């Protein structure tokens, strides 16, 4: 009745919104474990302008809302339409629904159309690739020929929203603003693949301007950071999955031959899929947040709590019954007073005992993964758990650009709001002596050190035998851990600080295959389920140390045992994983008054310079 009353007296502008189109991600599909762009074409079919917040909500079975609503301020002129973009986190693409809500208390709403379920698979690849054609139209993402078209107007203005895109085919110069150009180049720098086709009218190479001028290189293929740009002379109708796959593989093979005369058989695409599971053991981001929350898990005095619980039950019965029998008058009133006194007294006792063990200290525990971008920026993924002793509504903001916040869970409704993008923030109600875990993506300004590869050696099996790197200025050494990934093997490394620089060298004998970490997805990161309830004090440094391996796996976007075992890194590039304390520049801006502690994993990607195999460097098999 209340809902019907509100609807009857709501102004006409409340009903102005109509959803015309919905585009999920880049291929109109949801990608598990990623924050994807969801583009919604809204239309105002009334003569009144609409000006107000519009919320995107995730729904459970039965239509109840979970998580935190994503809020956008929208203005729609009379009889106009506009694209609005949100960046929700997808836990499971096969479950859950979403709705758009607006009006007073967001009483009015409409469910979004479901995304397509089946991805375009590539028989040549173990993992399907997200490949799209950049289109100049603003129509719904459709498949034309072998690939789907993605409207250029919908490309996200933040690199933090491009995780679900792998490759893009471009046959025209996009009409982008500065933010989208920067976002595109950041995506490419981090490992994106761009296939450039000639101009359809002139047959000449496309000419890009401003921040995209690096794409004007006349070479048939070239690198921009970790990204790859390939020029094709074929027409759009001739571009197939096989053509793109062969083109990328040919370049990778040539890069490998530039540093090694032979391509070892061990590095061919050999899979062992039948031996290992393809099943995703839950969402790894949720597991990382759970581990952080365990750092502030209460170490309660459980024997005392159990004793007081039994005493409380005894006081209610038969205690109340025995007390009532001893009363000579006003039994009913005295019994009620006895029950009231018992409840108040034991509530105070349980409240006091329950909070003891936390140390009554507000703390923010953090995990971060940071990857360098052009200029002095890092693309950063952050897992945060904020524990507070004083309840209230708290606000969390990042110190960077393009913030995307999410609670990364679909089990509870959180009282708060999320505003992503420019001036992104997360506002949430956190009760006293509880935690609020959440995840966010952000582009953080931070000085990027210069790196030089001073020397390296490969044996006849194309494995690293020696490597010397120089970072200037030097990297921090507190609580540091260093590993180098080359192809499918991990090498331990040591750091020596000399003046204002760091020298990294391989630690001989510290070599393990990536496949050895396949169990890190399923063993709760090496901790038992009752770890948090042990009486002994937890060593925070040991907990963070145990999280290192799954954090590396997550940075490689490996989600199943099969993917970990079958991982084959680039044949001529290596990654440096540097694990240390969080610099102040990466810490949150928040009104939570407490210490911020945690670890950050810097992931640097480098190409080995061309060099002949060292003389007298014999194979280990000889």
Residue pairs with C-beta under 8 A, 6 or more apart in sequence:
3 107
6 104
6 107
7 107
7 108
10 103
10 104
10 107
10 108
11 48
12 46
12 48
13 46
13 48
13 49
13 50
13 51
14 102
14 103
14 104
14 108
15 46
15 108
16 44
16 45
16 46
16 48
16 49
16 50
16 76
17 42
17 43
17 44
17 50
17 54
17 74
17 76
17 100
17 102
17 110
18 42
18 43
18 44
18 45
18 110
19 40
19 41
19 42
19 43
19 100
19 110
19 112
19 113
20 41
20 42
20 43
20 81
21 39
21 40
21 41
21 140
22 38
22 39
22 40
22 41
22 112
22 113
23 38
23 39
23 40
23 140
23 141
23 151
23 154
24 30
24 36
24 38
24 115
24 116
25 31
25 36
25 37
25 38
25 115
25 130
25 164
25 165
26 36
26 37
26 130
26 132
26 141
26 148
26 150
26 164
26 165
27 116
27 119
27 120
27 130
27 132
27 141
27 148
27 150
28 115
28 116
28 140
28 141
28 148
29 93
29 115
29 116
29 117
29 119
30 36
30 90
30 93
30 115
31 90
31 93
31 130
31 163
31 164
32 90
32 91
32 92
32 93
32 280
32 283
32 559
33 90
33 91
33 283
33 284
33 285
33 559
34 89
34 90
34 163
34 164
35 87
35 88
35 89
35 90
35 160
35 161
35 163
35 404
35 406
35 441
36 87
36 88
36 90
36 161
36 163
36 164
37 85
37 86
37 87
37 154
37 156
37 161
38 56
38 85
38 86
38 87
38 88
38 98
38 112
39 83
39 84
39 85
39 154
40 83
40 84
40 85
40 86
40 100
40 112
41 81
41 82
41 83
41 84
42 54
42 74
42 76
42 81
42 82
42 83
42 84
43 76
43 80
43 81
44 50
44 76
44 77
44 78
44 79
44 80
44 81
45 79
46 78
46 79
47 78
47 79
48 78
49 75
49 76
49 77
49 78
50 74
50 75
50 76
51 74
51 75
51 76
52 73
52 74
52 102
52 103
53 71
53 72
53 73
53 74
53 102
54 71
54 72
54 73
54 74
54 84
54 100
54 101
54 102
55 69
55 70
55 71
55 72
55 100
55 101
55 102
55 106
55 417
56 69
56 70
56 72
56 86
56 88
56 98
56 99
56 100
56 101
57 65
57 67
57 69
57 70
57 98
57 99
57 100
57 101
57 106
57 109
58 65
58 66
58 67
58 88
58 96
58 97
58 98
58 410
59 65
59 66
59 96
59 97
59 98
59 99
59 111
60 66
60 96
60 410
64 413
65 99
65 413
66 409
66 410
66 411
66 412
66 413
67 406
67 407
67 409
67 410
67 412
67 413
67 414
68 405
68 406
68 407
68 414
68 416
68 417
68 418
68 426
68 428
69 101
69 106
69 417
69 418
70 86
70 87
70 88
70 418
70 419
70 420
71 417
71 418
71 419
72 84
72 86
72 419
74 82
74 84
74 102
76 82
83 138
83 153
83 154
85 154
85 156
86 420
87 156
87 158
87 160
87 161
87 404
87 420
87 421
88 98
88 406
89 285
89 406
89 407
89 408
89 439
91 283
91 286
91 408
91 409
91 410
92 283
92 410
93 115
93 117
94 117
95 410
96 410
97 111
97 112
97 114
98 111
98 112
99 109
99 110
99 111
99 112
100 109
100 110
100 111
100 112
101 107
101 108
101 109
102 108
102 109
119 128
119 130
120 128
120 131
120 147
120 148
120 241
121 128
122 128
122 129
122 241
122 245
123 241
124 241
124 242
124 245
125 245
126 269
126 271
126 273
126 562
126 563
126 566
127 563
129 166
129 167
130 164
130 165
130 166
130 167
131 147
131 166
131 167
131 168
131 169
131 241
131 244
132 141
132 147
132 148
132 149
132 150
132 165
132 167
132 168
132 169
133 144
133 145
133 147
133 148
133 149
133 150
133 168
133 169
133 171
133 236
134 149
134 150
134 152
134 155
134 168
134 169
134 170
134 171
134 172
134 174
135 149
135 150
135 151
135 152
136 151
136 152
136 172
136 174
136 175
137 149
137 151
138 151
138 153
138 154
139 149
139 151
141 148
141 149
141 150
141 151
142 148
142 149
143 149
145 236
145 237
145 239
146 239
146 240
146 241
147 169
147 239
150 168
152 174
152 175
152 176
155 174
155 176
155 180
155 183
155 184
156 162
156 180
156 183
157 177
157 179
157 180
157 183
157 402
157 421
158 179
158 183
158 401
158 402
158 404
158 421
158 443
159 182
159 183
159 186
159 187
159 190
159 373
159 379
159 402
159 443
160 379
160 402
160 403
160 404
160 441
160 442
160 443
161 183
161 402
161 404
161 441
162 183
162 186
162 187
162 192
163 441
165 187
165 192
166 192
166 193
167 192
167 193
167 194
167 195
167 244
168 192
168 193
168 194
168 195
169 194
169 195
169 197
169 236
169 239
169 244
170 194
170 195
170 196
170 197
170 206
171 197
171 198
171 199
171 200
171 206
171 236
172 199
172 200
172 206
173 206
173 207
173 208
173 209
174 180
174 184
176 184
178 210
178 211
181 210
181 211
181 212
182 211
183 402
184 212
185 211
185 212
185 214
185 224
185 374
186 373
186 374
186 377
186 379
186 443
187 227
188 194
188 224
188 225
188 227
188 229
189 224
189 225
189 226
189 227
189 373
189 374
190 225
190 226
190 227
190 371
190 373
190 379
191 225
191 226
191 227
191 605
192 227
192 228
193 227
193 228
193 229
193 230
193 248
194 215
194 227
194 228
194 229
194 230
195 230
195 232
195 239
195 244
195 247
196 205
196 206
196 215
196 229
196 230
196 231
196 232
197 206
197 232
197 234
197 235
197 236
197 239
198 204
198 205
198 206
198 233
199 205
199 206
205 216
205 218
205 231
206 215
207 216
208 215
208 216
214 224
215 224
215 229
217 229
219 231
220 230
220 231
221 228
221 229
221 230
221 231
221 251
222 228
222 229
223 229
223 607
225 374
225 605
226 573
226 605
228 248
228 251
230 247
230 248
230 251
232 239
232 243
232 247
234 243
252 570
252 571
252 572
253 263
253 571
255 570
255 571
255 572
255 573
255 607
256 263
256 267
256 462
256 571
256 572
257 263
258 572
258 610
259 458
259 572
259 608
259 609
259 610
259 611
260 458
260 462
260 571
260 613
261 612
261 613
262 460
262 462
263 462
263 571
264 461
264 462
266 461
266 462
267 462
267 487
267 488
267 568
267 571
269 568
271 566
272 565
272 566
273 562
273 566
275 565
276 518
276 560
276 561
276 562
276 564
276 565
277 560
277 561
277 562
278 560
278 561
278 562
279 560
279 561
280 559
280 560
281 521
281 522
283 408
284 521
284 550
284 553
284 554
284 559
285 383
285 408
285 439
285 554
286 408
286 409
287 524
287 525
287 550
288 367
288 383
288 547
288 550
288 551
288 554
289 383
289 385
289 408
289 409
289 437
289 438
289 439
290 437
291 525
291 527
291 543
291 547
292 365
292 366
292 367
292 383
292 384
292 385
292 437
292 598
293 385
293 435
293 437
294 527
294 531
294 532
294 538
294 543
295 363
295 365
295 385
295 538
295 540
295 543
296 358
296 363
296 365
296 385
296 387
296 435
297 532
297 533
298 354
298 355
298 357
298 358
298 433
299 357
299 533
299 535
299 537
300 353
300 354
300 356
300 357
301 353
301 356
301 357
302 533
304 353
305 350
305 353
305 354
308 346
308 349
308 350
308 353
311 346
312 342
312 346
315 342
315 346
316 339
316 342
319 338
319 342
320 335
320 338
320 339
320 342
323 334
323 335
323 338
324 331
324 334
324 335
324 338
327 334
327 335
354 433
355 389
355 432
355 433
358 387
358 389
358 433
360 389
361 389
361 594
361 595
362 387
362 388
362 389
362 390
362 592
362 593
362 594
362 595
363 386
363 387
363 594
363 595
363 597
364 384
364 385
364 386
364 387
364 588
364 590
364 592
364 594
364 595
364 596
364 597
364 598
365 384
365 385
365 387
365 540
365 597
365 598
366 382
366 383
366 384
366 385
366 582
366 587
366 588
366 596
366 597
366 598
366 599
367 382
367 383
367 544
367 547
367 551
367 598
367 599
367 600
367 601
368 380
368 381
368 382
368 383
368 582
368 586
368 598
368 599
368 600
368 601
369 380
369 381
369 551
369 554
369 555
369 600
369 601
369 603
370 378
370 379
370 380
370 444
370 446
370 586
370 600
370 601
370 602
370 603
371 378
371 379
371 380
371 555
371 602
371 603
371 605
372 378
372 379
372 448
372 604
373 379
373 443
375 448
376 445
376 446
376 447
376 448
377 400
377 443
377 444
377 445
377 446
377 448
378 443
378 444
378 446
378 448
378 602
379 441
379 443
380 400
380 441
380 442
380 443
380 444
380 586
381 439
381 440
381 441
382 398
382 439
382 440
382 441
382 442
382 586
382 588
383 437
383 439
384 396
384 437
384 438
384 439
384 440
384 588
385 435
385 436
385 437
386 394
386 396
386 430
386 435
386 436
386 437
386 438
386 590
386 592
386 594
387 433
387 434
387 435
387 594
388 394
388 430
388 432
388 433
388 434
388 435
388 436
388 592
388 594
389 432
389 433
390 432
391 429
391 430
391 431
391 432
391 433
391 434
392 429
392 430
393 416
393 427
393 428
393 429
393 430
394 427
394 428
394 429
394 430
394 436
394 590
394 591
394 592
395 425
395 426
395 427
395 590
395 591
396 405
396 425
396 426
396 427
396 428
396 438
396 440
396 588
396 589
396 590
396 592
397 403
397 423
397 424
397 425
397 426
397 588
397 589
397 590
398 424
398 440
398 442
398 444
398 588
398 589
399 442
399 444
399 445
399 585
399 586
399 587
399 588
399 589
400 442
400 443
400 444
400 445
401 422
401 442
401 443
401 445
402 421
402 422
402 424
402 441
402 442
402 443
403 420
403 421
403 424
403 425
403 440
403 441
403 442
404 420
404 421
404 424
404 440
404 441
404 442
405 418
405 420
405 424
405 425
405 426
405 438
405 439
405 440
406 418
406 438
406 439
406 440
407 414
407 437
407 438
407 439
408 437
408 438
408 439
409 437
414 428
414 429
414 436
415 428
415 429
416 426
416 427
416 428
416 429
417 426
417 427
418 424
418 425
418 426
418 427
419 425
424 440
424 442
426 438
426 440
428 436
428 438
430 436
444 585
444 586
445 585
446 583
446 585
446 586
447 473
449 471
449 472
449 473
449 474
449 475
450 471
450 472
451 469
451 470
451 471
451 604
451 606
452 469
452 470
452 472
453 467
453 468
453 469
453 606
453 608
453 609
454 468
454 469
454 470
454 503
455 466
455 467
455 468
456 464
456 466
456 467
456 468
456 608
456 611
457 464
457 465
457 466
457 467
457 613
457 614
457 617
458 464
458 465
458 613
458 614
458 617
459 465
459 613
459 617
459 618
459 619
459 620
460 613
460 617
460 618
460 619
460 621
460 622
461 619
461 620
461 621
462 487
462 571
463 486
463 487
463 489
463 511
463 620
464 484
464 486
464 489
464 491
464 506
464 574
465 506
465 614
465 617
466 505
466 506
467 484
467 491
467 493
467 504
467 505
467 506
467 574
468 503
468 504
468 505
469 503
469 504
469 505
469 576
469 606
470 501
470 502
470 503
470 504
471 501
471 502
471 504
472 500
472 501
472 502
473 500
473 501
474 497
474 498
474 500
474 501
474 502
475 495
475 502
475 578
475 580
475 602
476 580
476 581
476 583
477 495
477 497
477 580
478 580
478 581
479 541
479 544
479 579
479 580
479 581
479 599
480 495
480 578
480 579
480 580
481 545
481 548
481 577
481 578
481 579
481 580
482 492
482 493
482 494
482 495
482 504
482 576
482 577
482 578
482 579
483 490
483 491
483 492
483 493
483 552
483 576
483 577
484 490
484 491
484 493
484 504
484 506
484 574
484 575
484 576
484 577
485 491
485 514
485 552
485 556
485 569
485 574
485 575
485 577
486 569
486 574
486 575
487 568
487 569
487 570
487 571
488 513
488 514
488 515
488 567
488 568
488 569
489 511
489 512
489 513
489 514
490 511
490 512
490 513
490 514
491 506
491 507
491 510
491 511
492 506
492 507
492 510
492 511
493 504
493 505
493 506
493 507
493 576
494 504
494 505
494 507
495 502
495 503
495 504
496 502
496 503
496 505
497 503
504 576
514 556
514 564
514 567
514 569
515 564
515 565
515 567
517 549
517 552
517 553
517 564
518 561
518 564
518 565
519 561
520 526
520 549
520 550
520 553
520 564
521 550
521 553
521 558
521 559
521 560
521 561
521 564
522 561
525 546
525 547
525 549
525 550
526 546
527 543
527 546
531 538
532 538
540 597
544 598
544 599
547 599
548 579
548 599
548 601
551 579
551 601
552 577
552 601
553 564
555 577
555 601
555 603
556 567
558 564
558 567
569 575
572 607
572 608
573 605
573 606
573 607
573 608
574 605
574 606
574 608
575 603
575 604
575 605
575 606
576 602
576 603
576 604
576 605
576 606
577 601
577 602
577 603
578 601
578 602
578 603
578 604
579 599
579 600
579 601
579 602
580 599
580 600
580 602
581 597
581 598
581 599
581 600
582 596
582 597
582 598
582 599
582 600
583 600
586 600
587 596
588 596
